[in-house]
Amino acid sequence: MLISPAYAQVPGGGGGDMFVQLLPFLLIFVIIYFLILRPQQKRVKAHREMVAQIRRGDTVVTAGGLIGKVSKVIDDAEVQIELAEGVRVRVVRPTISEVRARGEPAAPAKEGA
């Protein structure tokens, strides 16, 4: 025999070793979650809310860098932006990257007038 039976046996059964070996991977995942994934999810949620609250009169910046004023909210997916006097384009809401200035809310219709 080349190997004695004492070297072939694992002390303690090895059950605790597996948890100790997985602990660094779990710690790395927790660190990645709190430093990368969670802040990214917050930014996506904030952008989604900002895009949902766009209304007529807001000054916006598109992902392509165009700055314009929202002239019409077409539906939940599109808005019409006036880039210059008489120049209007339709853009998809998620391509709006920033709202620079909030417009005044539309005046409510007066009753009896």
DRENTI-604892 format. One record per residue: residue in one letter; z, x, y of N, C-alpha, C in turn. Coordinates in steps of 0.1 Angstrom, whole numbers, plus 5000, padded with zeros to 4 digits. Atoms other than C-alpha are relative to their C-alpha. Layout:
aZXYZXYZXY
...
This chain:
m500050084988500050005000500050095012
l500149924988499050135034500949945011
i499250074990500949875056501349944993
s498850065006504549795049500249865004
p499850144996505649425049500749985013
a499250024988507949485078499149995013
y500950004989505049545102499149885001
a500850115000503149245091500749875004
q499350124996505848995100500249995015
v499850024986506148845135501449955002
p498650044998509748815148500049875008
g499850124992510748465160498949904998
g501050105002507648285148498949995010
g501149994990505648345180499849875008
g500150134992506247985195500250025015
g499749974986507648115228499050095006
d501049914994504948375232498849935006
m501250074995502248125237500249945014
f499750054987503947965267500150115010
v499949884991504648305283498550055003
q501449954998500948395278499249905009
l500750104992499748065294500649985014
l499450014987502148085323499250065012
p500849954989500048315345498849915003
f501250094997496948085341500449885007
l499550124994499047785350500350035015
l499749964986500347965381498850025009
i501349984993496848065391499449875004
f500650144998495647705388500849935011
v499250074990498547575409499750065014
i500349934988497847835436498649965005
i501350044996494147755437500049855004
y499950144996494947385439500549985014
f499450024987497147415469499350085011
l500749934989495147675488498549975002
i501550034998491547555481499749864998
l500550145003491147215464500749905009
r499350104992493847015483499549995014
p500550014986492747115518498549955001
q501450055000489047055509500049854998
q499950145002489946705497500449935013
k499650064987491746635530498950005010
r501150004990488746745550498949904996
v501050105005486346525529500549865004
k499550144997488646225534500049985015
a500050024985488946285572498649985005
h501450024996485146315575499549864996
r500450145004484645995555500549905009
e499450094991487045815577499350005014
m500649994987485445955609498649935000
v501350065001481945845597500149854999
a499850155002483245495588500349945013
q499550054988484645455623499050025012
i501049984990481445535642499649875006
r500550134994480445265667499150035012
r501049984989477945215695500750075012
g499549934989478445445724500650144997
d499549875004479845745705499050115002
t500849885000478446085712500250084987
v499949935014477746255678499150124999
v500849895003476446575665499649994985
t500550015014474246565633500250144994
a500049875008474246835606498950095004
g501149924996470946955620500350065014
g499749954987472647025654499549915011
l500550094990471146735673501249925006
i498950074993473446575699499449885006
g500550124995472946215708501149895001
k499050114998474645885716499549894990
v500350115009474845605690499649885008
s500550114993472745325703500149874991
k499950115008472945095673500550044986
v499549985014474845075640499249904991
i500950085008472244955615500749934989
d499250055011474344915584501050104996
d499049915004476945095564499550144997
a500649875003474545375556499250075011
e500849954989472545425588500549965014
v499850034986472945445625498850055008
q501149964992470445475653500650085012
i499549914990470945765677499050025011
e501049974989469345815711500350145005
l499949854997468646185716499750025015
a500449994985466946145751499649865004
e500450134995465845855772498749954993
g501150055007463545645750499750074986
v500249935013463845885720501249964991
r499050045010465745715691499650044986
v500249975014466145825656501049934991
r499050065010467745675625500550114991
v499449905009470145895606500949944990
v499150045010472145865575501450045004
r498749974995475845845583500650134995
p499349885004477046135561499450135007
t500549884994474746375580500650025014
i499349994988476846315611501250094998
s498949905002479146625613501249995009
e499050004990481146555644499849885010
v500050104989482046285669500650075012
r499649924988482246455703500849915010
a499350094991483246155725499949864995
r500050145004484245805717499549915011
g500550104990482445525735500949895002
e499250124997483945225750499749894990
p500350115009484344935726499249895006
a500850114995481944645730501049905006
a499250104993483344385754499949874991
p500150125008484244065735499349895008
a500850114994482143755743501049915006
k499150094993483843535769499749854995
e500150145003484443175759499749915012
g500350094990482942905780499150065011
a500849954990480743135800498550004997
